[in-house]
């Protein structure tokens, strides 16, 4: 069974329209977020590496794994792109087939159980990309793959919108988008909205960087909007936003199976080779003591 399907089954039983080439990268983000037991971290990573290897060898599903740098500890996020709901089934089937080929059917079920035994908790979300609210998205699929392939860190802010204020909040993001895209110093910002698996109305505002230094020296909201626009932004935020929650993640390539276009951007990073310990030099055979005549 696929890793996500195992998680679900065991739980029960046990953005403006972007260019078509960019949209083809996926209209939805299929997210699984897990919190790992501290004492089980080595087991968790070992099991996941087996799963990654199975999906790489047998053409299974693709995902990128993020681990928390700032935020709740021992939290990992697995992110896959989906064209539509139907593709979720196809991806699960591909992952299940890869696991069965690698481990056998019973072995795949055991791997899923071992994975679950490492967890404190988990949750899954399906988010729709809001290209109409995202800022400076890549111009085409190649540029999109390059951005993801060169990224090493992701900062995302979950914005919980007050009931009845969705239209005003979307208007606020559109105002920011319009102003930010006129500023040559701003960088891409992706917005998505939770469709399944969330409570209330949740938007995610996400940025990617090639290093932590990339989060320095970015234009402030005051610089982007100007004084009057910034006052409007503060008031609109107070009226429409209930709470925000920000997390900074690091990409873990060893626990990821990215799409080929992404991996090809930086193959040494995305497909790191195992470091082999140097072989010990053979010892010279001990000399036999000279025999007395």
Residue pairs with C-beta under 8 A, 6 or more apart in sequence:
1 9
1 96
1 99
1 108
1 109
1 112
2 61
2 91
2 92
2 93
2 94
2 95
2 96
2 99
3 32
3 51
3 78
3 95
3 99
3 112
3 115
4 30
4 32
4 92
4 95
4 124
5 92
5 95
5 96
6 109
6 112
6 113
6 115
6 116
7 32
7 112
7 115
7 116
7 122
7 124
8 124
10 112
10 113
10 116
11 122
14 116
15 129
15 130
15 131
15 132
15 133
15 134
15 137
15 190
15 191
15 192
16 131
16 132
16 133
16 134
16 177
17 23
17 131
17 132
18 131
18 134
18 137
19 137
19 139
19 140
21 139
21 140
21 141
21 144
22 131
22 137
22 138
22 139
22 140
22 141
22 143
22 144
23 131
24 83
24 141
25 81
25 141
25 144
25 145
26 81
26 82
26 83
26 129
27 82
27 83
27 84
27 128
27 129
28 81
28 82
28 83
28 84
28 85
28 88
28 126
28 127
28 128
28 129
28 195
29 79
29 80
29 81
29 82
29 125
29 126
29 127
29 128
29 129
29 192
30 79
30 80
30 81
30 82
30 88
30 91
30 124
30 126
31 77
31 78
31 79
31 124
31 125
31 126
31 127
31 197
32 77
32 78
32 122
32 123
32 124
33 75
33 76
33 77
33 78
33 122
33 123
33 124
33 125
34 75
34 76
34 78
34 119
34 121
34 122
35 72
35 74
35 75
35 119
35 120
35 121
35 122
36 44
36 74
36 75
36 76
36 118
36 119
36 120
37 44
37 74
37 118
37 119
37 120
38 73
38 74
40 117
40 118
40 119
41 74
41 118
43 114
43 117
43 118
44 115
44 118
44 119
45 254
45 255
47 111
47 114
47 115
47 118
48 65
48 115
48 255
49 254
49 255
50 102
50 103
50 111
51 99
51 111
51 115
52 254
52 255
52 256
52 257
53 102
54 60
54 98
54 99
54 101
54 102
54 103
55 61
55 62
55 95
55 98
55 99
55 257
56 257
57 98
57 101
57 102
58 97
58 98
58 101
58 102
59 94
59 98
60 94
60 95
60 97
60 98
60 99
60 257
61 80
61 91
61 92
61 94
61 95
61 98
61 257
62 80
62 91
62 257
62 258
62 259
63 78
63 79
63 80
63 256
63 257
63 258
64 78
64 79
64 80
64 148
64 251
64 256
64 258
64 262
65 76
65 77
65 78
65 79
65 251
65 252
65 255
65 256
66 76
66 77
66 78
66 79
66 154
66 249
66 250
66 251
66 252
67 75
67 76
67 77
67 249
67 250
67 252
67 255
68 74
68 75
68 76
68 247
68 248
68 249
68 250
69 153
69 248
69 249
69 250
70 247
70 248
71 246
71 247
71 248
71 249
72 247
74 120
75 247
76 252
76 255
77 249
80 91
81 259
82 88
82 91
82 126
88 126
96 108
99 108
99 111
100 108
102 108
103 110
103 111
123 197
124 197
125 194
125 196
125 197
125 198
126 194
126 195
126 196
126 197
127 192
127 193
127 194
127 195
127 204
128 192
128 193
128 195
129 190
129 191
129 192
130 173
130 191
130 192
130 193
130 203
131 137
132 174
133 170
133 173
133 174
133 177
133 191
133 203
134 177
134 188
134 189
134 190
134 191
135 176
135 177
135 180
135 181
135 186
135 188
135 189
136 180
136 181
136 186
136 187
136 188
136 189
137 144
137 188
137 190
138 144
138 146
138 147
138 188
141 261
142 261
145 259
145 261
145 262
145 264
145 265
146 265
147 188
147 208
148 208
148 258
148 262
148 265
149 258
149 261
149 262
149 263
149 264
149 265
149 266
149 270
150 210
150 265
150 266
151 208
151 209
151 210
151 251
152 209
152 210
152 211
152 250
152 251
152 269
153 208
153 209
153 210
153 211
153 212
153 214
153 215
153 248
153 249
153 250
153 251
154 206
154 207
154 208
154 209
154 248
154 249
154 251
155 206
155 207
155 209
155 215
155 246
155 247
155 248
155 249
156 204
156 205
156 206
156 207
156 246
156 247
156 249
157 204
157 205
157 206
157 244
157 245
157 246
157 247
158 202
158 203
158 204
158 244
158 245
158 246
158 247
159 169
159 202
159 203
159 204
159 205
159 241
159 244
160 200
160 201
160 202
160 241
160 242
160 243
160 244
160 245
161 169
161 200
161 201
161 202
161 203
161 240
161 241
161 242
162 239
162 240
162 241
162 242
163 200
163 201
165 239
165 240
166 201
168 236
168 239
168 240
169 203
169 236
169 240
169 241
171 236
172 233
172 236
172 237
172 240
173 191
173 203
175 225
175 229
175 232
175 233
176 221
176 224
176 225
176 233
179 224
179 225
179 226
179 229
180 186
180 189
180 219
180 224
183 219
183 223
183 224
185 218
185 219
186 218
186 219
186 224
187 207
187 214
187 218
188 207
188 208
189 205
189 206
189 207
190 205
190 206
190 207
190 208
191 203
191 204
191 205
191 206
192 203
192 204
192 206
193 201
193 202
193 203
193 204
194 201
194 202
194 203
194 204
200 242
207 215
209 215
221 230
221 233
222 230
225 232
225 233
253 269
253 270
253 271
253 272
254 272
256 270
258 270
262 270
263 270
263 271
